[in-house]
Amino acid sequence: MPDADLIIVGAGPAGMAAAATAAAGGGRVLLLDEQPRAGGQIYRNVGAGGDARPWLGKDYAAGRPLVAALQAPGITAEFGATVWRIEAGPRVVWSRDGESHVCAARHVLLAGGAQERPVPFPGWTLPGVMPAGAPQILMKTSGLLPRDAVLAGSGPLLYLIAAQMIDAGAAPQALVETQGPAMMLRATRHLPRALMAAGTLAKGLGLIRKIKAAGVARHTGAAGFRAEVAGDGDIAFSFTAGGRAHRLVTPLLLTHQGVVPSTHVSRAAGAAHEWNEAQQAFQPKRDAWGATDVPGIHVAGDGAGIGGAEAAQAAGRLAACDILHRLGRLDEASRDRKAAPDRAALRRAMAIRPFLDAAYAPLPEFLAPEGDTIVCRCEEITAADIRASVDEGANGPRQVKTATRAGMGPCQGRMCDLTVRGILAACGTRPATPRARTPIKPVKLGELAALASHQET
Ligand SMILES: Cc1cc2nc3c(=O)[nH]c(=O)nc-3n(C[C@H](O)[C@H](O)[C@H](O)COP(=O)(O)OP(=O)(O)OC[C@H]3O[C@@H](n4cnc5c(N)ncnc54)[C@H](O)[C@@H]3O)c2cc1C
């Protein structure tokens, strides 16, 4: 007998909503997350220490009922549980405290969420330069506040983090935005549809008003990022904006160019993926319920395509309804009826995406950097190394990997897959989806050996 009817990988909004729906429908759910608590990115630590930080905002506190709902009978939640392999069956292999476990289920839902897009430019690997999401994680988990930081890049999350910093009394010294009037103009054709999500638009405008009111210096249409050591542990950040060169000195340069689906688990599971041109990212192919082409495996939430927390919850519930139907616990008509409100909510939440994708598109200089900018941080492979391998005949991610070792370090390509793809595309090739191999997260040899001998007995 399988260990569960449904194993869910990821306890963010998608995974939590799916777990509650599946358990309410009579399913036995095993929920796995590598973090110490439920919540995912947006609701990280909510219901625990995060509640003592009102500056994280109302949207953050809204995650509390989702976390509380995991107490339902039928849900077993394991935290600190890192999934590193999905096998046919389906079976899920996960690790905690140096010990690996294999669990079988009739269905698996991958709800692993998003990661920040890598933002490579000269100096991006210096200490003191990091993705904007990193200090936000510290703000949520330990209340640690960045001081005198510069936020640089684009995207709604950059505004949100700036606003949270302002409310926490740690306003950034400047906001350097890569989007300019031309991008906004291009995005306006998507505005009528975006009005379906008028509440989200209004929230975004509210964040911008807060940043303006706080007197944070703003530069728009910025490009040509470069970071250098300025002495005393500071970073000298140079860029151009408004036809002028600028230089800011800061202890902390926080960069951001939007988020992209985390697809290592779904790729390693063998699911077919496609390129999303508007979001400049890979995403798993799935049907309207989140089912992939691998039997027994669904995907939901930002890991299936960026949509935000409300879309993630709706997609999680839709996948759970379909899984309950496949388990024989919900007939087709009941599944469709139960799903109708979530399908409408998903449509509403996704209506704003084309506008956001166009308004906050990543700059080409980050998608396909040049020269000695490091692309693969683990192996210290530069853009020039990758371009040289293309000149020598590499025309896909596998050949680049073989020629340069880009993507072979401990992060397994998480920080360079997209940039390698961008350089390949800029060089005129049509790059395939890179393969992801297990273990997708580092596992010790002793742990593998113990697992193998356990399986033999
Ligand atoms: C750094 C960062 C910060 C963000 N902050 C905000 C914010 O403050 N507000 C906002 O509106 N949106 C934020 N977002 C966007 C946010 O990710 C989505 O809107 C929403 O959280 C997506 O929900 P989800 O359930 O799809 O994924 P997530 O919320 O990302 O949840 C995915 C969960 O899967 C787990 N997981 C992933 N891989 C594995 C594995 N191999 N094994 C075990 N567990 C795994 C993760 O630990 C995580 O808890 C942020 C995104 C990022 C990348």
The ligand as an SDF file (V2000), in Angstrom:
LIG
                    3D

 53 58  0  0  0  0  0  0  0  0999 V2000
   12.7720   35.0490   -2.7230 C   0  0  0  0  0  0  0  0  0  0  0  0
   11.3280   35.2690   -3.0420 C   0  0  0  0  0  0  0  0  0  0  0  0
   10.5570   36.0530   -2.2090 C   0  0  0  0  0  0  0  0  0  0  0  0
    9.2140   36.2760   -2.4800 C   0  0  0  0  0  0  0  0  0  0  0  0
    8.4920   37.0650   -1.6430 N   0  0  0  0  0  0  0  0  0  0  0  0
    7.2140   37.3560   -1.9390 C   0  0  0  0  0  0  0  0  0  0  0  0
    6.4410   38.2270   -1.1110 C   0  0  0  0  0  0  0  0  0  0  0  0
    6.9070   38.6870   -0.0790 O   0  0  0  0  0  0  0  0  0  0  0  0
    5.1800   38.5020   -1.4940 N   0  0  0  0  0  0  0  0  0  0  0  0
    4.6360   37.9930   -2.6310 C   0  0  0  0  0  0  0  0  0  0  0  0
    3.4830   38.2940   -2.9590 O   0  0  0  0  0  0  0  0  0  0  0  0
    5.3240   37.1350   -3.4190 N   0  0  0  0  0  0  0  0  0  0  0  0
    6.5900   36.8140   -3.1050 C   0  0  0  0  0  0  0  0  0  0  0  0
    7.3050   35.9950   -3.9160 N   0  0  0  0  0  0  0  0  0  0  0  0
    6.6240   35.3570   -5.0330 C   0  0  0  0  0  0  0  0  0  0  0  0
    6.0350   34.0630   -4.4350 C   0  0  0  0  0  0  0  0  0  0  0  0
    6.9810   33.0360   -4.6410 O   0  0  0  0  0  0  0  0  0  0  0  0
    4.7280   33.6020   -4.9830 C   0  0  0  0  0  0  0  0  0  0  0  0
    3.8120   34.5880   -5.1620 O   0  0  0  0  0  0  0  0  0  0  0  0
    4.0730   32.4940   -4.1370 C   0  0  0  0  0  0  0  0  0  0  0  0
    4.7140   32.3140   -2.9160 O   0  0  0  0  0  0  0  0  0  0  0  0
    4.1280   31.2210   -4.9220 C   0  0  0  0  0  0  0  0  0  0  0  0
    3.5850   30.2040   -4.1670 O   0  0  0  0  0  0  0  0  0  0  0  0
    3.9950   28.6940   -4.4310 P   0  0  0  0  0  0  0  0  0  0  0  0
    3.1930   27.8640   -3.4950 O   0  0  0  0  0  0  0  0  0  0  0  0
    3.9000   28.3860   -5.8740 O   0  0  0  0  0  0  0  0  0  0  0  0
    5.5480   28.5990   -4.0900 O   0  0  0  0  0  0  0  0  0  0  0  0
    6.4510   29.0170   -2.7750 P   0  0  0  0  0  0  0  0  0  0  0  0
    5.6820   29.9420   -1.9410 O   0  0  0  0  0  0  0  0  0  0  0  0
    7.7040   29.4120   -3.3560 O   0  0  0  0  0  0  0  0  0  0  0  0
    6.5560   27.6430   -2.0320 O   0  0  0  0  0  0  0  0  0  0  0  0
    7.3330   26.5890   -2.5280 C   0  0  0  0  0  0  0  0  0  0  0  0
    7.8130   25.7380   -1.3790 C   0  0  0  0  0  0  0  0  0  0  0  0
    8.4350   24.5810   -1.9320 O   0  0  0  0  0  0  0  0  0  0  0  0
    9.5390   24.2420   -1.1470 C   0  0  0  0  0  0  0  0  0  0  0  0
   10.4730   23.4560   -1.9630 N   0  0  0  0  0  0  0  0  0  0  0  0
   11.0030   23.7990   -3.1570 C   0  0  0  0  0  0  0  0  0  0  0  0
   11.8090   22.8180   -3.6140 N   0  0  0  0  0  0  0  0  0  0  0  0
   11.7920   21.8440   -2.6680 C   0  0  0  0  0  0  0  0  0  0  0  0
   12.4320   20.5790   -2.5640 C   0  0  0  0  0  0  0  0  0  0  0  0
   13.2650   20.1100   -3.5060 N   0  0  0  0  0  0  0  0  0  0  0  0
   12.1880   19.8490   -1.4480 N   0  0  0  0  0  0  0  0  0  0  0  0
   11.3430   20.2960   -0.4790 C   0  0  0  0  0  0  0  0  0  0  0  0
   10.7270   21.4770   -0.5400 N   0  0  0  0  0  0  0  0  0  0  0  0
   10.9260   22.2390   -1.6250 C   0  0  0  0  0  0  0  0  0  0  0  0
   10.1110   25.5830   -0.7040 C   0  0  0  0  0  0  0  0  0  0  0  0
   10.8680   25.4380    0.4910 O   0  0  0  0  0  0  0  0  0  0  0  0
    8.8570   26.4230   -0.5150 C   0  0  0  0  0  0  0  0  0  0  0  0
    8.4360   26.4600    0.8210 O   0  0  0  0  0  0  0  0  0  0  0  0
    8.6370   35.7180   -3.6420 C   0  0  0  0  0  0  0  0  0  0  0  0
    9.4110   34.9130   -4.4780 C   0  0  0  0  0  0  0  0  0  0  0  0
   10.7370   34.6760   -4.1860 C   0  0  0  0  0  0  0  0  0  0  0  0
   11.5520   33.8020   -5.1100 C   0  0  0  0  0  0  0  0  0  0  0  0
  1  2  1  0
  2  3  1  0
  2 52  2  0
  3  4  2  0
  4  5  1  0
  4 50  1  0
  5  6  2  0
  6  7  1  0
  6 13  1  0
  7  8  2  0
  7  9  1  0
  9 10  1  0
 10 11  2  0
 10 12  1  0
 12 13  2  0
 13 14  1  0
 14 15  1  0
 14 50  1  0
 15 16  1  0
 16 17  1  0
 16 18  1  0
 18 19  1  0
 18 20  1  0
 20 21  1  0
 20 22  1  0
 22 23  1  0
 23 24  1  0
 24 25  2  0
 24 26  1  0
 24 27  1  0
 27 28  1  0
 28 29  2  0
 28 30  1  0
 28 31  1  0
 31 32  1  0
 32 33  1  0
 33 34  1  0
 33 48  1  0
 34 35  1  0
 35 36  1  0
 35 46  1  0
 36 37  1  0
 36 45  1  0
 37 38  2  0
 38 39  1  0
 39 40  1  0
 39 45  2  0
 40 41  1  0
 40 42  2  0
 42 43  1  0
 43 44  2  0
 44 45  1  0
 46 47  1  0
 46 48  1  0
 48 49  1  0
 50 51  2  0
 51 52  1  0
 52 53  1  0
M  END
$$$$
